[in-house]
Amino acid sequence: MKQWSRGKLGIGAALLMFSSPAALAGDLASIETHSQRYGDHVAISAYDDPLVKGVTCYVTESHSDGAFGGGRMARTADLTASCHQTGNLEVAATVPAQATVFTAQQSPIFGSLHVFRVVDAERHALVYFTYSEDETAGDLPGRLYVIRLPANLKMPTR
């Protein structure tokens, strides 16, 4: 995996804040869409939860080519994340009962994407909540993703 390093406005040039400084993004694909809804390209990346090995949040970001040759412009409303179990689950020594997994801010003017992790100890599950903010559209609908923990996995929370 490599750190996000595309030369464009958006997540690539974004301020990415992770709960672990070693969190890395893996660029998976850039799909040409040329549509009104998704713009000219959709970039897909994978971010591993730094405290829960085996959980990955996939992020998509739509881009439109700049009308005046100014490069690509990200579309905040189409900045989304989806978190899933992708391997055997292993947890760090302690995991906060509720924490920000990461926030991606496109720019001080435009919006940002937020991903939070909540430990549901009673049901032995991890709950990931994602939502986007957009200065023009406001807060966009959030989404929940639940990952059931194996019965033998102890969840050390602080």
Secondary structure, DSSP 8 states (H G I E B T S, - for coil): ------SSTTTTTSEEEESSTT--EEEEEEEEEEETTTEEEEEEEEEE-SSEEEEEEEEEEEEEE-TTS--EEEEEEEEEEEEEEEEEEEE-S-B-SEEEEEEEE--SSS-EEEEEEEEETTTTEEEEEEEEEETTTEE---EEEEEE--TT----B-
